[in-house]
Amino acid sequence: MKAYELLYFVDPASTEETRAGVMKRIDVAVSENGGKVDNVEDWGKRKLAYEIDKLTEGDYTLINFHADPAQIAELDRVLRINDAVKRHMIVCRSDRD
């Protein structure tokens, strides 16, 4: 398994239930085929460099996890169809294998 890092943000006006639902869905997508979430950091509200969907702030979360490369496509698909997630980025961390 390889080490990955996922950074995403949601609308800061969204409810705590919405944020928990997003986190639960990510956890399920990662751990389905033996992946493991290593660390979750809640960065809180940050100002965006430019307006996205009429938002000037985002509530950021950083997740470090280990997964098979085949799982990344499914995780990306899950994040794309989730309306609560405004933007996301998944990066392979070769320094943490």
Order of alpha helices (4+ residues) and beta strands (2+ residues): beta-alpha-beta-beta-alpha-beta
